[in-house]
Amino acid sequence: KAIVAERQRLFDRLAGFRKLKPRPSEANFILCSVIDHDAERIYQELKRQGILIRYFNTPLLKNYIRISVGKPEHTDALVAALNDILLK
């Protein structure tokens, strides 16, 4: 139940970014298309801050990132970092 609740909270926070389009999920991760921004740059910036997500460099998933559901504090750290990256 905790993962399901946190997945919804994460989805809602990601949906708040105009440059991300999260896809509904029943898994322990959320797949997001990146709009008007570079998914690889987001991946690299988050990695530099110690936040690991998945970046796909394949034709089918070009400009997508995958974010695993974690603890509430992980979501909070991710959202804070994305604010810095996407709202510059």
C-alpha positions as CSV (number, residue, x, y, z in Angstrom):
1,K,0.0,0.0,0.0
2,A,2.9,2.4,0.8
3,I,4.5,1.9,-2.6
4,V,1.1,2.4,-4.4
5,A,0.5,5.6,-2.4
6,E,4.0,6.9,-3.1
7,R,3.7,6.0,-6.8
8,Q,0.7,8.2,-7.0
9,R,2.4,11.0,-5.2
10,L,5.4,10.7,-7.4
11,F,3.2,10.7,-10.5
12,D,1.3,13.8,-9.4
13,R,4.6,15.7,-8.7
14,L,6.1,14.7,-12.1
15,A,2.9,15.7,-13.8
16,G,3.4,19.2,-12.4
17,F,6.4,19.7,-14.6
18,R,5.4,21.0,-18.1
19,K,8.5,19.4,-19.6
20,L,7.6,15.9,-18.3
21,K,4.7,13.7,-19.3
22,P,4.5,10.7,-16.9
23,R,2.7,7.6,-18.1
24,P,0.3,5.9,-15.8
25,S,1.9,2.9,-14.2
26,E,1.0,-0.2,-12.1
27,A,4.7,-1.0,-11.7
28,N,7.3,0.2,-9.2
29,F,8.4,2.9,-11.6
30,I,7.0,5.7,-13.8
31,L,8.1,6.2,-17.4
32,C,8.2,9.9,-18.5
33,S,8.6,11.4,-21.9
34,V,10.6,14.6,-21.8
35,I,9.2,17.5,-23.8
36,D,11.3,20.4,-25.0
37,H,14.3,19.3,-23.0
38,D,17.0,16.7,-23.2
39,A,16.4,13.5,-21.3
40,E,20.1,12.6,-21.2
41,R,20.9,16.0,-19.7
42,I,18.3,15.4,-16.9
43,Y,19.8,12.0,-16.3
44,Q,23.4,13.4,-16.1
45,E,22.4,16.3,-13.8
46,L,20.5,14.0,-11.4
47,K,23.4,11.5,-11.4
48,R,25.8,14.4,-10.6
49,Q,23.6,15.0,-7.5
50,G,23.6,11.4,-6.5
51,I,20.0,10.7,-7.8
52,L,19.9,7.7,-10.1
53,I,17.2,7.2,-12.7
54,R,17.1,5.3,-16.0
55,Y,17.8,7.0,-19.3
56,F,17.2,5.1,-22.6
57,N,19.3,5.8,-25.6
58,T,17.2,3.7,-28.0
59,P,15.0,4.8,-30.9
60,L,11.8,3.5,-29.3
61,L,12.4,5.3,-26.0
62,K,14.2,8.3,-27.3
63,N,13.9,11.1,-24.8
64,Y,12.3,9.1,-22.0
65,I,13.4,8.6,-18.5
66,R,12.2,6.0,-15.9
67,I,12.0,6.9,-12.3
68,S,11.6,4.2,-9.6
69,V,9.2,4.7,-6.7
70,G,11.1,5.0,-3.4
71,K,10.5,6.5,0.0
72,P,8.7,9.9,0.4
73,E,12.1,11.5,1.1
74,H,13.4,10.2,-2.2
75,T,10.5,11.7,-4.1
76,D,11.1,15.0,-2.3
77,A,14.8,15.0,-3.2
78,L,14.0,14.2,-6.8
79,V,11.4,16.9,-7.2
80,A,13.7,19.5,-5.6
81,A,16.5,18.5,-8.1
82,L,14.1,18.5,-11.0
83,N,13.0,22.0,-10.0
84,D,16.6,23.2,-10.3
85,I,17.1,21.4,-13.6
86,L,13.9,22.0,-15.4
87,L,12.9,25.5,-14.2
88,K,16.2,27.2,-15.1
